Amino acid sequence: MNEKDIQSLVAIIIILFIAICLTLAGSQGGVTVLGGIPVFAIGVALAFIIQWIAFIPAYIKRTEKFFDLTGSLTYITVIFLAVALSPEIDTRSILLMVLVSIWALRLGTYLFRRILKEGEDKRFKEIKQSGTRFFLTWTIQGLWVSFTLAAALAAITVEQRTDFGLIGLVGLLVWIIGFGFEAIADYQKSKFRSVPENKEKFITTGLWSISRHPNYFGEILLWIGIAIIALPTLQGWRWLTLISPVFVTLLLTKVSGVPLLEKRADDKWGGQEDYEEYKNRTPILIPNPFK
């Protein structure tokens, strides 16, 4: 076992410890089944179990083609199960289930079609050759699902129900704006890339003219909307489930999203006059239609 494998095993242990802490916080004041097992805990456990089952054929075939699709189906499975196991279903629970499912279905099918078209995800080229490192990647996705879904899961499984109210409507509006940004940005980029003449070019039109990463802006905004909808149900340690939009924001702006794509773009087009001009006039994330 080499150093990277050992590091991966340590990372897996840390991830599981974090997941347990999240589970303890989110389960406080939540509904239970089967003699006292929190539904929130079942949801988190299921998020990891699905990834680990999917990892087996993925590693055997050395493929990442079903990685994103599995993640999306996990969101839907977990949130549907949470609603099904909750003894009382209210407007908030149904709405959260619908919103998360719409987002997961759209993004999952979009990413799946993209990887089928491109053939591979370059991020996995080396990772998928190592069982330990590849397993870590699937385990990280389990934590990703658990973190991003935490606020919604906490609201669905709460024992003490509250009225939907104005805060819920505000959250819904924020989600609609965020979802619209992400879906339209993805559509515009797909349409741009479908033109053969644009193969080696970068997009500067539509929403991409007011933000260099409008899809990520939309992703962050829609999870903020989910958190706002869940807000009135949170008490005690359950407030920690608000890590959901914070996690998405930090991951997309500091780790795997914006930094990775910015570096890739700089390596490809850096120094070109039109690209440098585009960077100077276009915000990296938050849209500015007036600049």
C-alpha positions as CSV (number, residue, x, y, z in Angstrom):
1,M,0.0,0.0,0.0
2,N,1.5,3.3,-1.1
3,E,1.4,6.7,0.6
4,K,-1.6,7.9,-1.5
5,D,-3.6,4.8,-0.5
6,I,-2.9,5.4,3.1
7,Q,-3.9,9.1,2.8
8,S,-7.1,8.0,1.1
9,L,-8.0,5.6,3.9
10,V,-7.4,8.3,6.5
11,A,-9.6,10.7,4.5
12,I,-12.4,8.1,4.4
13,I,-12.2,7.7,8.2
14,I,-12.4,11.5,8.6
15,I,-15.3,11.7,6.2
16,L,-17.3,9.1,8.1
17,F,-16.6,10.8,11.4
18,I,-17.9,14.1,9.9
19,A,-21.0,12.3,8.6
20,I,-21.7,10.8,12.1
21,C,-21.4,14.3,13.6
22,L,-23.8,15.7,11.0
23,T,-26.2,12.8,11.7
24,L,-26.2,13.4,15.4
25,A,-27.0,17.1,14.9
26,G,-29.6,16.7,12.2
27,S,-31.4,13.9,14.1
28,Q,-32.1,16.0,17.2
29,G,-35.8,16.5,17.6
30,G,-36.5,14.4,14.5
31,V,-38.9,11.6,13.9
32,T,-37.8,8.0,14.4
33,V,-38.7,4.6,13.1
34,L,-38.0,0.9,14.0
35,G,-37.9,1.5,17.7
36,G,-35.9,4.7,17.8
37,I,-33.7,5.0,14.6
38,P,-33.8,8.6,13.4
39,V,-35.1,9.0,9.8
40,F,-32.4,11.7,9.3
41,A,-29.7,9.1,10.2
42,I,-31.3,6.6,7.8
43,G,-31.1,9.2,5.0
44,V,-27.4,9.9,5.6
45,A,-26.5,6.2,5.8
46,L,-28.4,5.5,2.6
47,A,-26.5,8.3,0.8
48,F,-23.2,6.5,1.5
49,I,-24.5,2.9,0.9
50,I,-25.7,3.8,-2.6
51,Q,-22.3,5.2,-3.5
52,W,-20.5,2.2,-2.1
53,I,-22.7,-0.2,-4.0
54,A,-22.3,1.8,-7.3
55,F,-18.5,1.8,-6.7
56,I,-18.2,-2.0,-7.2
57,P,-19.2,-2.2,-10.9
58,A,-17.6,1.2,-11.6
59,Y,-14.2,0.0,-10.3
60,I,-14.5,-3.3,-12.1
61,K,-15.2,-1.5,-15.4
62,R,-12.8,1.4,-14.5
63,T,-15.5,3.9,-15.5
64,E,-16.8,7.1,-14.0
65,K,-19.7,7.5,-16.5
66,F,-22.4,6.8,-13.9
67,F,-20.8,8.8,-11.1
68,D,-22.8,12.0,-11.5
69,L,-26.0,10.1,-12.4
70,T,-25.7,8.0,-9.3
71,G,-25.3,11.1,-7.2
72,S,-28.5,12.6,-8.6
73,L,-30.5,9.4,-8.1
74,T,-29.2,9.3,-4.5
75,Y,-30.7,12.8,-3.8
76,I,-34.0,11.6,-5.1
77,T,-34.0,8.3,-3.3
78,V,-33.0,9.8,0.1
79,I,-35.5,12.6,0.0
80,F,-38.3,10.4,-1.2
81,L,-37.6,7.9,1.6
82,A,-37.5,10.6,4.2
83,V,-40.9,11.8,3.2
84,A,-42.2,8.2,3.1
85,L,-41.0,7.5,6.6
86,S,-42.2,10.7,8.1
87,P,-45.6,10.1,9.9
88,E,-46.8,13.6,9.1
89,I,-46.3,15.3,5.6
90,D,-46.8,19.0,5.3
91,T,-46.4,21.6,2.5
92,R,-42.8,22.2,3.3
93,S,-41.8,18.6,3.0
94,I,-43.6,18.0,-0.3
95,L,-42.2,21.2,-1.8
96,L,-38.6,20.3,-0.7
97,M,-39.0,16.9,-2.2
98,V,-40.2,18.3,-5.5
99,L,-37.6,21.0,-5.7
100,V,-34.7,18.7,-4.9
101,S,-36.0,16.1,-7.4
102,I,-36.4,18.6,-10.2
103,W,-32.9,19.8,-9.7
104,A,-31.4,16.4,-9.4
105,L,-33.2,15.0,-12.5
106,R,-32.2,18.0,-14.7
107,L,-28.5,18.2,-13.6
108,G,-28.1,14.4,-13.5
109,T,-29.3,13.8,-17.0
110,Y,-27.4,16.8,-18.3
111,L,-24.1,15.6,-16.8
112,F,-24.8,12.0,-17.9
113,R,-25.4,13.1,-21.5
114,R,-22.3,15.3,-21.4
115,I,-20.0,12.5,-20.3
116,L,-21.4,10.1,-22.8
117,K,-20.7,12.6,-25.5
118,E,-17.2,13.5,-24.3
119,G,-16.3,9.9,-23.4
120,E,-14.6,10.5,-20.0
121,D,-14.2,12.9,-17.1
122,K,-10.5,13.8,-17.1
123,R,-10.6,14.3,-13.3
124,F,-10.9,10.5,-12.9
125,K,-8.2,9.4,-15.4
126,E,-5.7,8.4,-12.8
127,I,-8.0,8.1,-9.7
128,K,-10.1,5.3,-11.2
129,Q,-7.0,3.1,-11.5
130,S,-6.6,2.9,-7.7
131,G,-9.3,1.1,-5.8
132,T,-8.6,3.1,-2.6
133,R,-8.6,6.5,-4.2
134,F,-11.6,5.7,-6.4
135,F,-13.5,4.4,-3.4
136,L,-12.6,7.7,-1.6
137,T,-14.2,9.7,-4.5
138,W,-17.4,7.8,-4.1
139,T,-17.3,8.2,-0.4
140,I,-16.8,12.0,-0.8
141,Q,-19.9,12.0,-3.0
142,G,-21.8,10.4,-0.1
143,L,-20.7,13.2,2.1
144,W,-21.6,15.7,-0.6
145,V,-25.1,14.5,-0.8
146,S,-25.5,14.4,3.0
147,F,-24.2,17.9,3.4
148,T,-26.1,19.6,0.6
149,L,-29.3,17.7,1.5
150,A,-28.9,18.3,5.3
151,A,-31.2,21.3,5.7
152,A,-33.9,19.8,3.6
153,L,-33.6,16.5,5.3
154,A,-33.8,18.1,8.7
155,A,-37.0,20.0,7.7
156,I,-38.7,16.9,6.4
157,T,-37.9,14.8,9.4
158,V,-38.6,17.3,12.1
159,E,-41.1,16.2,14.7
160,Q,-42.5,19.7,15.5
161,R,-44.1,21.1,12.3
162,T,-44.4,24.8,11.5
163,D,-46.4,26.8,9.0
164,F,-44.9,27.4,5.6
165,G,-45.4,31.1,5.7
166,L,-43.5,34.1,4.1
167,I,-40.0,32.7,4.8
168,G,-41.0,29.6,2.8
169,L,-42.2,31.8,-0.1
170,V,-38.9,33.8,-0.1
171,G,-36.9,30.6,-0.2
172,L,-39.0,29.3,-3.1
173,L,-38.4,32.5,-5.0
174,V,-34.6,32.3,-4.4
175,W,-34.6,28.6,-5.5
176,I,-36.5,29.5,-8.7
177,I,-34.0,32.2,-9.6
178,G,-31.0,30.0,-8.8
179,F,-32.5,27.0,-10.8
180,G,-33.2,29.2,-13.7
181,F,-29.7,30.6,-13.8
182,E,-28.1,27.1,-13.6
183,A,-30.5,25.5,-16.2
184,I,-30.2,28.4,-18.7
185,A,-26.5,28.7,-18.4
186,D,-26.0,25.0,-19.0
187,Y,-28.3,25.1,-22.0
188,Q,-26.5,28.1,-23.5
189,K,-23.1,26.4,-23.1
190,S,-24.3,23.1,-24.6
191,K,-25.8,25.0,-27.5
192,F,-22.5,26.9,-28.0
193,R,-20.4,23.8,-27.9
194,S,-22.7,22.0,-30.4
195,V,-21.4,24.4,-33.1
196,P,-18.3,22.8,-34.6
197,E,-16.7,26.3,-35.2
198,N,-16.8,26.9,-31.4
199,K,-14.8,23.8,-30.5
200,E,-11.7,25.7,-29.4
201,K,-13.5,28.9,-28.3
202,F,-14.9,30.1,-25.0
203,I,-18.5,31.3,-24.5
204,T,-19.1,35.0,-23.8
205,T,-22.8,35.3,-24.7
206,G,-26.0,35.0,-22.8
207,L,-25.6,34.6,-19.0
208,W,-21.9,34.0,-19.7
209,S,-21.6,37.6,-20.6
210,I,-22.4,38.8,-17.1
211,S,-20.7,36.0,-15.1
212,R,-17.8,33.6,-16.0
213,H,-19.6,30.8,-14.0
214,P,-23.3,31.6,-14.0
215,N,-24.2,27.9,-13.6
216,Y,-22.3,27.8,-10.3
217,F,-23.9,31.0,-9.2
218,G,-27.3,29.4,-9.8
219,E,-26.2,26.2,-8.0
220,I,-25.2,28.2,-4.9
221,L,-28.4,30.3,-5.0
222,L,-30.8,27.4,-5.3
223,W,-29.3,25.6,-2.2
224,I,-29.6,28.9,-0.3
225,G,-33.3,28.8,-1.3
226,I,-33.6,25.3,0.1
227,A,-32.0,26.4,3.4
228,I,-34.3,29.4,3.7
229,I,-37.4,27.1,3.2
230,A,-36.0,24.8,5.9
231,L,-35.1,27.7,8.3
232,P,-38.3,27.9,10.4
233,T,-38.0,24.2,11.4
234,L,-34.4,24.4,12.8
235,Q,-33.7,24.4,16.5
236,G,-30.8,23.4,18.7
237,W,-28.1,21.3,17.0
238,R,-30.2,21.2,13.9
239,W,-29.0,24.7,13.1
240,L,-25.7,22.9,12.0
241,T,-27.6,21.6,8.9
242,L,-27.3,25.1,7.5
243,I,-23.8,23.9,6.5
244,S,-25.6,22.9,3.3
245,P,-25.3,26.2,1.3
246,V,-22.0,27.0,3.0
247,F,-20.6,23.7,1.9
248,V,-21.8,24.1,-1.7
249,T,-20.4,27.7,-1.8
250,L,-17.0,26.8,-0.4
251,L,-16.6,23.7,-2.6
252,L,-17.6,25.5,-5.8
253,T,-15.6,28.7,-5.2
254,K,-12.5,27.4,-3.3
255,V,-12.0,23.7,-4.3
256,S,-13.3,21.8,-7.3
257,G,-15.5,24.3,-9.2
258,V,-14.3,27.8,-10.1
259,P,-10.6,27.3,-9.3
260,L,-10.3,24.2,-11.4
261,L,-12.1,25.7,-14.5
262,E,-10.3,29.0,-14.2
263,K,-7.0,27.3,-14.2
264,R,-8.0,25.2,-17.2
265,A,-9.2,28.2,-19.1
266,D,-6.0,30.2,-18.2
267,D,-3.9,27.3,-19.5
268,K,-5.8,27.2,-22.7
269,W,-6.6,30.8,-23.5
270,G,-4.4,32.8,-21.1
271,G,-2.6,35.6,-22.9
272,Q,-5.1,35.9,-25.7
273,E,-6.3,39.5,-26.0
274,D,-10.0,38.6,-26.3
275,Y,-9.9,36.2,-23.4
276,E,-8.0,38.6,-21.1
277,E,-10.5,41.3,-22.1
278,Y,-13.4,39.0,-21.2
279,K,-11.9,38.2,-17.8
280,N,-11.4,41.9,-17.0
281,R,-15.0,42.9,-17.9
282,T,-16.8,39.8,-16.6
283,P,-17.2,39.0,-12.8
284,I,-16.0,35.5,-11.9
285,L,-19.2,34.5,-10.1
286,I,-21.9,37.0,-9.1
287,P,-23.5,38.4,-12.3
288,N,-23.2,42.0,-13.1
289,P,-25.3,43.0,-16.1
290,F,-24.3,46.7,-15.8
291,K,-20.5,46.3,-16.2
